[in-house]
């Protein structure tokens, strides 16, 4: 099983490293010097699904979800200032910066321990994946639920998604991913 996980991680890492857009995003965010940061959600999911579906052109992203964890500074101003800085560095990308140390409150969860813990509490498995560009230029994948569902084009609720099943179903209806990636299969309790 460990070999499979290593192969999946290597495959996703290769896809990200092969995307000039993804690597530029990662370098720009790394320069912001945030604690425990990553870019996740559609940034990784769309890139992987585009590759799996053989798309020659990347599916446009509505935003770029930048995550960080800093329990010492929960100010929304820090997020706004960071978004403004990112916008100055690379305008028009739809930067969305959120401190995961404060996101638990809106979800009715216990406080998160770090960025990986926050990602583990997202609603669906293939979205609960993020990547960080380390100072040595190594890519670090954060996938608390693994990569199986992402690479199988399968959507299932996480434990948090099961706890908040109405929110999961509403999100699935709103996203309608099968319209963009026809092989995507959405599963989950009703």
N, C-alpha and C positions, 0 to 999 in steps of 0.2 A: 504494500500500500504506500509506503514512504517513497518508493521509486516513482510510482504514478504521480504523487503530489509534486515531486521534484521535476518531473517531465512537464506537468501542467504549468508549474511556475516558470520553467524555462521557456515554454512556448509563449505564454503571455508576456513575459519579459522581452522576448525577441520581437513580438509584435509592437510593443510600446517603443522599444529602442529603434525600430524601423520606421517609426512615424515622426517625421520632422516636426509636425504640429505638436504632437504629444511631448516630444523632448524639449521644444521651445517653451511650452507651458511649464513644464517641470523646472527648467532652469530659471525662468522668471520667478516662480513661486519660491524656489530655494533661496533666491537672493533676498527675499523678504525676511528671512531668518526667523521664522516662527518656531515655537516649541512643538514637538510631536506632530508635525504637519504631514499632510498627504493630499492628493487630489483623487477624488473618488466618484462614485455613482455613475452617471451616464458617461463620464469621461472614459472610464475603463470599459463599462458594459458595451457602449456603442462601438468602440474600437474593436473589441473582441467579436461582437456579433457581425460587424461589417466584414471582418476577415473570414469568419465562418461561413457567411453567405456569399463570399466571393465578390463583394462590391469593390469596384475600382476607385470609386469616389467615396470619401468619408461622409457619413450621415451628419448633417449640421447639428450642433449642440445648442440648446436654448441657453445654457449657462455652463460655467466651469465651477464645480463644487470643490472649493478649497477648504480643508478642515485643519484645525489645530487644536491643541489642548493646553490651556493655561488657567488653572484654578485660581491663580493669584490676581488675575485681571479679567473679570467677567463683563467689563464694560462693552456695550454695543458700539461705542465710539471707536474702539480699537478695530472692530470689524470694518466699520465705515472707512476709517483711515487706511486700513490695509487694502480695501477694494479700490480706493482712490489711487493709492500708490501703484497697484497692479494695472489699473486703467491707464495711468501715465506711461507705464513701461510698455504695454501692448494694448492699445485702445480697441474697443469694439468686441471684446471676447465674452462679455457677460460674466465677469468675475463675481462669484458669490462666496464670501469668506465667513465661516462660522466657527466660533469657539465651542468645541464639543463639551467643554466643562460646564456649560450652562444649558445645553440642549435637552437634558433629561427632564427638566421642569415641564416643558410643553408636551412631553410624551407620557407623563405620569410614571416615570421610572425612578429608581434610586439613582443617586449621582454616579456618573460614569467615572471609571478609574483612569482612562486614557482614551486616545483616539480609536484604538482597536476595539475597546469595549463599547464605545458609542456606535461604531459601525456595526457591531454585532447586534445592536438593537434597532437597526433599520428594518423596514417591513418585509422586504423580499431578498432572497438569497443572491441572485446574480448582480444586484445593485450594491450589495454589501461587500464591495471590493474596492481597494484604493491602492495608490502607488506613491512612493516618495523617491526622490533622487537624492541619494546620500552625498556627502561632501567628496567622496572618492569616485563619484559618478556611477556608482552601482545602483541599480533599481531594486527597491525593496517593496514587495507585494504584501499588502495587508488583506487577508481573506479569512475572517473568523469562522465562516461557514464553508470554507474550502472553495475550490474552483469548478467542481463537478457540474453544478447547475449552469454556471456561466458558459462553460464550454459545450454543454449539451443543449444550449438554447432553451433551457427550462426555467420557469419562474415558479417558485414555491414560497410560501410565507415562512419567515423565520419564527422563532418562538415569540418574539415581539409582535410579529405579524399575526400570529394566531391569537395572541392576547387582544389585539386590536383589529379583529377580523373585518369589521365594517370599514375601517380606514384602508386596509389592504385591498378589499374589493373595490372601493371607490377609486383608489390609485390605479388599479388594473384597468378599470373602465376608462379612466381619464387618459392613461398612457397609450392604450391600444397598440402595443408594440408589434403585434402581428401584422398590422397594416404596413409597417416599415420593414420588418424582418419576418416574412411569411412562415418560416420554420419554427418560430417561437411558440412554445407550448406553455400556457398558463395553467398551473395546478393550484389546488388549495381547497381547504374545507369550505363548505357553504354555510 
